[in-house]
Amino acid sequence: MIRFEVHVHPGTRTSRAAGRHGKALNVHVRSRAIEGAATREVLEVIARAFNVRTSAVTLVRGTHSRQKLVEIDGDDDVVLERLAELLGT
């Protein structure tokens, strides 16, 4: 399992995970931060970006924050490689 920080941008035109905000992965979601909608979409966007099931992505910390800590259950080497690609490193 790999844990990493994400920085959420709610209410954007498109949903995507790419780029960095400090050490965190930028995640843009169309949903607004109302009743957990943005957080749910963040987990879905991350699952698509890492090609894993949505159930493999867990929110560890940051339910009501733009800064979140997520965990992905998958092949650690593959997840780390994809994370480096998304962060642009």
Backbone as XML, in Angstrom:
<?xml version="1.0"?>
<chain id="A" units="angstrom">
  <residue number="1" name="MET">
    <atom name="N" x="0.834" y="-1.184" z="0.000"/>
    <atom name="CA" x="0.000" y="0.000" z="0.000"/>
    <atom name="C" x="0.877" y="1.245" z="0.000"/>
  </residue>
  <residue number="2" name="ILE">
    <atom name="N" x="0.489" y="2.189" z="-0.813"/>
    <atom name="CA" x="1.214" y="3.447" z="-0.938"/>
    <atom name="C" x="0.308" y="4.579" z="-0.480"/>
  </residue>
  <residue number="3" name="ARG">
    <atom name="N" x="0.844" y="5.457" z="0.367"/>
    <atom name="CA" x="0.116" y="6.646" z="0.814"/>
    <atom name="C" x="0.784" y="7.883" z="0.248"/>
  </residue>
  <residue number="4" name="PHE">
    <atom name="N" x="-0.046" y="8.859" z="-0.147"/>
    <atom name="CA" x="0.493" y="10.123" z="-0.631"/>
    <atom name="C" x="-0.534" y="11.226" z="-0.446"/>
  </residue>
  <residue number="5" name="GLU">
    <atom name="N" x="-0.044" y="12.452" z="-0.437"/>
    <atom name="CA" x="-0.887" y="13.640" z="-0.258"/>
    <atom name="C" x="-1.465" y="14.067" z="-1.602"/>
  </residue>
  <residue number="6" name="VAL">
    <atom name="N" x="-2.690" y="14.551" z="-1.558"/>
    <atom name="CA" x="-3.300" y="15.165" z="-2.734"/>
    <atom name="C" x="-3.836" y="16.541" z="-2.349"/>
  </residue>
  <residue number="7" name="HIS">
    <atom name="N" x="-3.831" y="17.441" z="-3.302"/>
    <atom name="CA" x="-4.408" y="18.778" z="-3.130"/>
    <atom name="C" x="-5.575" y="18.871" z="-4.097"/>
  </residue>
  <residue number="8" name="VAL">
    <atom name="N" x="-6.763" y="19.102" z="-3.560"/>
    <atom name="CA" x="-7.997" y="19.052" z="-4.347"/>
    <atom name="C" x="-8.404" y="20.445" z="-4.817"/>
  </residue>
  <residue number="9" name="HIS">
    <atom name="N" x="-8.813" y="20.512" z="-6.084"/>
    <atom name="CA" x="-9.355" y="21.727" z="-6.693"/>
    <atom name="C" x="-10.803" y="21.408" z="-7.087"/>
  </residue>
  <residue number="10" name="PRO">
    <atom name="N" x="-11.781" y="21.685" z="-6.216"/>
    <atom name="CA" x="-13.179" y="21.379" z="-6.540"/>
    <atom name="C" x="-13.781" y="22.396" z="-7.502"/>
  </residue>
  <residue number="11" name="GLY">
    <atom name="N" x="-14.810" y="21.988" z="-8.220"/>
    <atom name="CA" x="-15.556" y="22.891" z="-9.093"/>
    <atom name="C" x="-14.833" y="23.299" z="-10.356"/>
  </residue>
  <residue number="12" name="THR">
    <atom name="N" x="-13.964" y="22.434" z="-10.892"/>
    <atom name="CA" x="-13.250" y="22.758" z="-12.130"/>
    <atom name="C" x="-14.028" y="22.224" z="-13.340"/>
  </residue>
  <residue number="13" name="ARG">
    <atom name="N" x="-13.605" y="22.613" z="-14.533"/>
    <atom name="CA" x="-14.287" y="22.177" z="-15.759"/>
    <atom name="C" x="-14.099" y="20.695" z="-16.047"/>
  </residue>
  <residue number="14" name="THR">
    <atom name="N" x="-12.916" y="20.187" z="-15.740"/>
    <atom name="CA" x="-12.618" y="18.784" z="-16.019"/>
    <atom name="C" x="-12.105" y="18.102" z="-14.759"/>
  </residue>
  <residue number="15" name="SER">
    <atom name="N" x="-12.226" y="16.797" z="-14.738"/>
    <atom name="CA" x="-11.702" y="16.003" z="-13.632"/>
    <atom name="C" x="-10.428" y="15.321" z="-14.097"/>
  </residue>
  <residue number="16" name="ARG">
    <atom name="N" x="-9.348" y="15.520" z="-13.340"/>
    <atom name="CA" x="-8.078" y="14.891" z="-13.716"/>
    <atom name="C" x="-7.121" y="14.923" z="-12.540"/>
  </residue>
  <residue number="17" name="ALA">
    <atom name="N" x="-6.144" y="14.067" z="-12.598"/>
    <atom name="CA" x="-5.072" y="14.038" z="-11.611"/>
    <atom name="C" x="-3.769" y="14.242" z="-12.367"/>
  </residue>
  <residue number="18" name="ALA">
    <atom name="N" x="-3.095" y="15.348" z="-12.086"/>
    <atom name="CA" x="-1.820" y="15.629" z="-12.748"/>
    <atom name="C" x="-1.188" y="16.865" z="-12.145"/>
  </residue>
  <residue number="19" name="GLY">
    <atom name="N" x="0.126" y="16.876" z="-12.135"/>
    <atom name="CA" x="0.860" y="18.019" z="-11.632"/>
    <atom name="C" x="1.020" y="17.962" z="-10.128"/>
  </residue>
  <residue number="20" name="ARG">
    <atom name="N" x="1.689" y="18.972" z="-9.613"/>
    <atom name="CA" x="1.961" y="18.966" z="-8.187"/>
    <atom name="C" x="1.598" y="20.284" z="-7.548"/>
  </residue>
  <residue number="21" name="HIS">
    <atom name="N" x="1.324" y="20.213" z="-6.275"/>
    <atom name="CA" x="1.090" y="21.374" z="-5.421"/>
    <atom name="C" x="1.991" y="21.135" z="-4.211"/>
  </residue>
  <residue number="22" name="GLY">
    <atom name="N" x="3.175" y="21.743" z="-4.226"/>
    <atom name="CA" x="4.181" y="21.393" z="-3.224"/>
    <atom name="C" x="4.599" y="19.954" z="-3.457"/>
  </residue>
  <residue number="23" name="LYS">
    <atom name="N" x="4.429" y="19.113" z="-2.452"/>
    <atom name="CA" x="4.741" y="17.686" z="-2.596"/>
    <atom name="C" x="3.512" y="16.861" z="-2.932"/>
  </residue>
  <residue number="24" name="ALA">
    <atom name="N" x="2.344" y="17.491" z="-2.995"/>
    <atom name="CA" x="1.087" y="16.776" z="-3.198"/>
    <atom name="C" x="0.726" y="16.686" z="-4.678"/>
  </residue>
  <residue number="25" name="LEU">
    <atom name="N" x="-0.029" y="15.646" z="-5.016"/>
    <atom name="CA" x="-0.580" y="15.478" z="-6.359"/>
    <atom name="C" x="-1.810" y="16.353" z="-6.500"/>
  </residue>
  <residue number="26" name="ASN">
    <atom name="N" x="-1.869" y="17.156" z="-7.546"/>
    <atom name="CA" x="-3.056" y="17.964" z="-7.832"/>
    <atom name="C" x="-4.157" y="17.070" z="-8.378"/>
  </residue>
  <residue number="27" name="VAL">
    <atom name="N" x="-5.353" y="17.227" z="-7.825"/>
    <atom name="CA" x="-6.511" y="16.504" z="-8.331"/>
    <atom name="C" x="-7.624" y="17.521" z="-8.545"/>
  </residue>
  <residue number="28" name="HIS">
    <atom name="N" x="-8.048" y="17.662" z="-9.800"/>
    <atom name="CA" x="-9.127" y="18.576" z="-10.168"/>
    <atom name="C" x="-10.405" y="17.759" z="-10.311"/>
  </residue>
  <residue number="29" name="VAL">
    <atom name="N" x="-11.475" y="18.233" z="-9.688"/>
    <atom name="CA" x="-12.765" y="17.541" z="-9.789"/>
    <atom name="C" x="-13.863" y="18.538" z="-10.126"/>
  </residue>
  <residue number="30" name="ARG">
    <atom name="N" x="-14.859" y="18.067" z="-10.860"/>
    <atom name="CA" x="-15.972" y="18.926" z="-11.245"/>
    <atom name="C" x="-16.930" y="19.172" z="-10.086"/>
  </residue>
  <residue number="31" name="SER">
    <atom name="N" x="-17.033" y="18.230" z="-9.186"/>
    <atom name="CA" x="-17.951" y="18.352" z="-8.052"/>
    <atom name="C" x="-17.533" y="19.474" z="-7.117"/>
  </residue>
  <residue number="32" name="ARG">
    <atom name="N" x="-18.516" y="20.062" z="-6.484"/>
    <atom name="CA" x="-18.288" y="21.059" z="-5.440"/>
    <atom name="C" x="-18.103" y="20.341" z="-4.108"/>
  </residue>
  <residue number="33" name="ALA">
    <atom name="N" x="-17.505" y="21.034" z="-3.178"/>
    <atom name="CA" x="-17.263" y="20.474" z="-1.845"/>
    <atom name="C" x="-18.535" y="20.567" z="-0.998"/>
  </residue>
  <residue number="34" name="ILE">
    <atom name="N" x="-19.554" y="19.865" z="-1.422"/>
    <atom name="CA" x="-20.847" y="19.867" z="-0.729"/>
    <atom name="C" x="-21.203" y="18.419" z="-0.400"/>
  </residue>
  <residue number="35" name="GLU">
    <atom name="N" x="-21.426" y="18.158" z="0.882"/>
    <atom name="CA" x="-21.843" y="16.839" z="1.362"/>
    <atom name="C" x="-20.945" y="15.708" z="0.870"/>
  </residue>
  <residue number="36" name="GLY">
    <atom name="N" x="-19.648" y="15.943" z="0.764"/>
    <atom name="CA" x="-18.692" y="14.907" z="0.409"/>
    <atom name="C" x="-18.602" y="14.567" z="-1.058"/>
  </residue>
  <residue number="37" name="ALA">
    <atom name="N" x="-19.298" y="15.313" z="-1.909"/>
    <atom name="CA" x="-19.300" y="14.994" z="-3.343"/>
    <atom name="C" x="-17.899" y="15.108" z="-3.945"/>
  </residue>
  <residue number="38" name="ALA">
    <atom name="N" x="-17.161" y="16.150" z="-3.596"/>
    <atom name="CA" x="-15.818" y="16.336" z="-4.145"/>
    <atom name="C" x="-14.893" y="15.220" z="-3.675"/>
  </residue>
  <residue number="39" name="THR">
    <atom name="N" x="-14.986" y="14.847" z="-2.423"/>
    <atom name="CA" x="-14.134" y="13.780" z="-1.893"/>
    <atom name="C" x="-14.414" y="12.464" z="-2.601"/>
  </residue>
  <residue number="40" name="ARG">
    <atom name="N" x="-15.675" y="12.128" z="-2.804"/>
    <atom name="CA" x="-16.015" y="10.896" z="-3.529"/>
    <atom name="C" x="-15.437" y="10.921" z="-4.938"/>
  </residue>
  <residue number="41" name="GLU">
    <atom name="N" x="-15.559" y="12.069" z="-5.609"/>
    <atom name="CA" x="-15.015" y="12.163" z="-6.971"/>
    <atom name="C" x="-13.499" y="12.093" z="-6.977"/>
  </residue>
  <residue number="42" name="VAL">
    <atom name="N" x="-12.857" y="12.651" z="-5.973"/>
    <atom name="CA" x="-11.390" y="12.562" z="-5.869"/>
    <atom name="C" x="-10.960" y="11.101" z="-5.874"/>
  </residue>
  <residue number="43" name="LEU">
    <atom name="N" x="-11.606" y="10.275" z="-5.071"/>
    <atom name="CA" x="-11.242" y="8.860" z="-5.003"/>
    <atom name="C" x="-11.467" y="8.167" z="-6.347"/>
  </residue>
  <residue number="44" name="GLU">
    <atom name="N" x="-12.532" y="8.531" z="-7.062"/>
    <atom name="CA" x="-12.806" y="7.962" z="-8.377"/>
    <atom name="C" x="-11.751" y="8.393" z="-9.403"/>
  </residue>
  <residue number="45" name="VAL">
    <atom name="N" x="-11.384" y="9.674" z="-9.381"/>
    <atom name="CA" x="-10.383" y="10.199" z="-10.319"/>
    <atom name="C" x="-9.031" y="9.532" z="-10.070"/>
  </residue>
  <residue number="46" name="ILE">
    <atom name="N" x="-8.669" y="9.370" z="-8.812"/>
    <atom name="CA" x="-7.399" y="8.717" z="-8.487"/>
    <atom name="C" x="-7.423" y="7.265" z="-8.940"/>
  </residue>
  <residue number="47" name="ALA">
    <atom name="N" x="-8.527" y="6.577" z="-8.725"/>
    <atom name="CA" x="-8.636" y="5.181" z="-9.169"/>
    <atom name="C" x="-8.436" y="5.072" z="-10.681"/>
  </residue>
  <residue number="48" name="ARG">
    <atom name="N" x="-9.072" y="5.967" z="-11.435"/>
    <atom name="CA" x="-8.896" y="5.953" z="-12.906"/>
    <atom name="C" x="-7.452" y="6.255" z="-13.283"/>
  </residue>
  <residue number="49" name="ALA">
    <atom name="N" x="-6.856" y="7.250" z="-12.628"/>
    <atom name="CA" x="-5.489" y="7.656" z="-12.969"/>
    <atom name="C" x="-4.475" y="6.543" z="-12.703"/>
  </residue>
  <residue number="50" name="PHE">
    <atom name="N" x="-4.750" y="5.719" z="-11.689"/>
    <atom name="CA" x="-3.833" y="4.640" z="-11.333"/>
    <atom name="C" x="-4.291" y="3.280" z="-11.843"/>
  </residue>
  <residue number="51" name="ASN">
    <atom name="N" x="-5.407" y="3.268" z="-12.586"/>
    <atom name="CA" x="-5.935" y="2.042" z="-13.183"/>
    <atom name="C" x="-6.173" y="0.951" z="-12.131"/>
  </residue>
  <residue number="52" name="VAL">
    <atom name="N" x="-6.853" y="1.358" z="-11.046"/>
    <atom name="CA" x="-7.231" y="0.416" z="-9.991"/>
    <atom name="C" x="-8.727" y="0.569" z="-9.721"/>
  </residue>
  <residue number="53" name="ARG">
    <atom name="N" x="-9.285" y="-0.385" z="-8.994"/>
    <atom name="CA" x="-10.696" y="-0.290" z="-8.595"/>
    <atom name="C" x="-10.862" y="0.888" z="-7.630"/>
  </residue>
  <residue number="54" name="THR">
    <atom name="N" x="-12.016" y="1.495" z="-7.634"/>
    <atom name="CA" x="-12.294" y="2.582" z="-6.707"/>
    <atom name="C" x="-12.156" y="2.094" z="-5.271"/>
  </residue>
  <residue number="55" name="SER">
    <atom name="N" x="-12.515" y="0.857" z="-5.008"/>
    <atom name="CA" x="-12.409" y="0.306" z="-3.658"/>
    <atom name="C" x="-10.959" y="0.139" z="-3.196"/>
  </residue>
  <residue number="56" name="ALA">
    <atom name="N" x="-9.995" y="0.219" z="-4.115"/>
    <atom name="CA" x="-8.584" y="0.119" z="-3.754"/>
    <atom name="C" x="-8.016" y="1.447" z="-3.269"/>
  </residue>
  <residue number="57" name="VAL">
    <atom name="N" x="-8.790" y="2.519" z="-3.407"/>
    <atom name="CA" x="-8.348" y="3.857" z="-2.996"/>
    <atom name="C" x="-9.099" y="4.232" z="-1.719"/>
  </residue>
  <residue number="58" name="THR">
    <atom name="N" x="-8.337" y="4.577" z="-0.685"/>
    <atom name="CA" x="-8.920" y="4.886" z="0.614"/>
    <atom name="C" x="-8.499" y="6.275" z="1.058"/>
  </residue>
  <residue number="59" name="LEU">
    <atom name="N" x="-9.449" y="7.030" z="1.575"/>
    <atom name="CA" x="-9.140" y="8.323" z="2.184"/>
    <atom name="C" x="-8.669" y="8.064" z="3.606"/>
  </residue>
  <residue number="60" name="VAL">
    <atom name="N" x="-7.455" y="8.489" z="3.919"/>
    <atom name="CA" x="-6.883" y="8.283" z="5.242"/>
    <atom name="C" x="-7.137" y="9.499" z="6.125"/>
  </residue>
  <residue number="61" name="ARG">
    <atom name="N" x="-6.992" y="10.671" z="5.536"/>
    <atom name="CA" x="-7.149" y="11.914" z="6.289"/>
    <atom name="C" x="-7.590" y="13.029" z="5.345"/>
  </residue>
  <residue number="62" name="GLY">
    <atom name="N" x="-8.423" y="13.962" z="5.865"/>
    <atom name="CA" x="-8.767" y="15.154" z="5.102"/>
    <atom name="C" x="-10.170" y="15.194" z="4.552"/>
  </residue>
  <residue number="63" name="THR">
    <atom name="N" x="-11.105" y="14.602" z="5.237"/>
    <atom name="CA" x="-12.485" y="14.560" z="4.763"/>
    <atom name="C" x="-13.027" y="15.937" z="4.400"/>
  </residue>
  <residue number="64" name="HIS">
    <atom name="N" x="-12.721" y="16.942" z="5.208"/>
    <atom name="CA" x="-13.258" y="18.290" z="4.998"/>
    <atom name="C" x="-12.160" y="19.282" z="4.636"/>
  </residue>
  <residue number="65" name="SER">
    <atom name="N" x="-11.138" y="18.838" z="3.941"/>
    <atom name="CA" x="-9.998" y="19.689" z="3.622"/>
    <atom name="C" x="-9.598" y="19.510" z="2.164"/>
  </residue>
  <residue number="66" name="ARG">
    <atom name="N" x="-8.955" y="20.520" z="1.618"/>
    <atom name="CA" x="-8.408" y="20.379" z="0.265"/>
    <atom name="C" x="-7.166" y="19.498" z="0.275"/>
  </residue>
  <residue number="67" name="GLN">
    <atom name="N" x="-6.470" y="19.461" z="1.391"/>
    <atom name="CA" x="-5.306" y="18.589" z="1.555"/>
    <atom name="C" x="-5.788" y="17.257" z="2.095"/>
  </residue>
  <residue number="68" name="LYS">
    <atom name="N" x="-5.521" y="16.198" z="1.363"/>
    <atom name="CA" x="-5.970" y="14.870" z="1.764"/>
    <atom name="C" x="-4.801" y="13.894" z="1.705"/>
  </residue>
  <residue number="69" name="LEU">
    <atom name="N" x="-4.896" y="12.866" z="2.504"/>
    <atom name="CA" x="-3.956" y="11.759" z="2.448"/>
    <atom name="C" x="-4.736" y="10.552" z="1.958"/>
  </residue>
  <residue number="70" name="VAL">
    <atom name="N" x="-4.279" y="9.944" z="0.873"/>
    <atom name="CA" x="-4.957" y="8.779" z="0.318"/>
    <atom name="C" x="-4.002" y="7.594" z="0.305"/>
  </residue>
  <residue number="71" name="GLU">
    <atom name="N" x="-4.593" y="6.423" z="0.226"/>
    <atom name="CA" x="-3.828" y="5.183" z="0.201"/>
    <atom name="C" x="-4.345" y="4.340" z="-0.946"/>
  </residue>
  <residue number="72" name="ILE">
    <atom name="N" x="-3.416" y="3.764" z="-1.703"/>
    <atom name="CA" x="-3.792" y="2.884" z="-2.811"/>
    <atom name="C" x="-3.270" y="1.489" z="-2.522"/>
  </residue>
  <residue number="73" name="ASP">
    <atom name="N" x="-4.170" y="0.535" z="-2.582"/>
    <atom name="CA" x="-3.815" y="-0.866" z="-2.412"/>
    <atom name="C" x="-3.601" y="-1.453" z="-3.800"/>
  </residue>
  <residue number="74" name="GLY">
    <atom name="N" x="-2.361" y="-1.742" z="-4.109"/>
    <atom name="CA" x="-2.027" y="-2.276" z="-5.424"/>
    <atom name="C" x="-0.564" y="-2.640" z="-5.466"/>
  </residue>
  <residue number="75" name="ASP">
    <atom name="N" x="-0.050" y="-2.893" z="-6.636"/>
    <atom name="CA" x="1.362" y="-3.197" z="-6.817"/>
    <atom name="C" x="2.159" y="-1.925" z="-6.525"/>
  </residue>
  <residue number="76" name="ASP">
    <atom name="N" x="2.936" y="-1.931" z="-5.443"/>
    <atom name="CA" x="3.639" y="-0.728" z="-4.999"/>
    <atom name="C" x="4.535" y="-0.133" z="-6.072"/>
  </residue>
  <residue number="77" name="ASP">
    <atom name="N" x="5.260" y="-0.968" z="-6.798"/>
    <atom name="CA" x="6.164" y="-0.456" z="-7.831"/>
    <atom name="C" x="5.397" y="0.246" z="-8.941"/>
  </residue>
  <residue number="78" name="VAL">
    <atom name="N" x="4.291" y="-0.336" z="-9.355"/>
    <atom name="CA" x="3.471" y="0.249" z="-10.418"/>
    <atom name="C" x="2.854" y="1.562" z="-9.930"/>
  </residue>
  <residue number="79" name="VAL">
    <atom name="N" x="2.342" y="1.562" z="-8.710"/>
    <atom name="CA" x="1.726" y="2.773" z="-8.155"/>
    <atom name="C" x="2.762" y="3.887" z="-8.032"/>
  </residue>
  <residue number="80" name="LEU">
    <atom name="N" x="3.946" y="3.577" z="-7.530"/>
    <atom name="CA" x="4.989" y="4.600" z="-7.382"/>
    <atom name="C" x="5.442" y="5.146" z="-8.733"/>
  </residue>
  <residue number="81" name="GLU">
    <atom name="N" x="5.539" y="4.275" z="-9.725"/>
    <atom name="CA" x="5.933" y="4.716" z="-11.066"/>
    <atom name="C" x="4.880" y="5.663" z="-11.649"/>
  </residue>
  <residue number="82" name="ARG">
    <atom name="N" x="3.624" y="5.291" z="-11.502"/>
    <atom name="CA" x="2.538" y="6.141" z="-12.019"/>
    <atom name="C" x="2.464" y="7.452" z="-11.261"/>
  </residue>
  <residue number="83" name="LEU">
    <atom name="N" x="2.678" y="7.425" z="-9.950"/>
    <atom name="CA" x="2.683" y="8.643" z="-9.161"/>
    <atom name="C" x="3.787" y="9.590" z="-9.641"/>
  </residue>
  <residue number="84" name="ALA">
    <atom name="N" x="4.956" y="9.065" z="-9.907"/>
    <atom name="CA" x="6.056" y="9.892" z="-10.420"/>
    <atom name="C" x="5.675" y="10.520" z="-11.757"/>
  </residue>
  <residue number="85" name="GLU">
    <atom name="N" x="5.017" y="9.758" z="-12.638"/>
    <atom name="CA" x="4.565" y="10.288" z="-13.930"/>
    <atom name="C" x="3.586" y="11.435" z="-13.733"/>
  </residue>
  <residue number="86" name="LEU">
    <atom name="N" x="2.605" y="11.228" z="-12.847"/>
    <atom name="CA" x="1.574" y="12.255" z="-12.616"/>
    <atom name="C" x="2.154" y="13.510" z="-11.968"/>
  </residue>
  <residue number="87" name="LEU">
    <atom name="N" x="3.143" y="13.332" z="-11.107"/>
    <atom name="CA" x="3.772" y="14.481" z="-10.463"/>
    <atom name="C" x="4.748" y="15.206" z="-11.400"/>
  </residue>
  <residue number="88" name="GLY">
    <atom name="N" x="5.103" y="14.540" z="-12.480"/>
    <atom name="CA" x="6.018" y="15.161" z="-13.446"/>
    <atom name="C" x="7.469" y="15.084" z="-13.003"/>
  </residue>
  <residue number="89" name="THR">
    <atom name="N" x="7.807" y="14.017" z="-12.272"/>
    <atom name="CA" x="9.197" y="13.859" z="-11.819"/>
    <atom name="C" x="9.909" y="12.777" z="-12.578"/>
  </residue>
</chain>
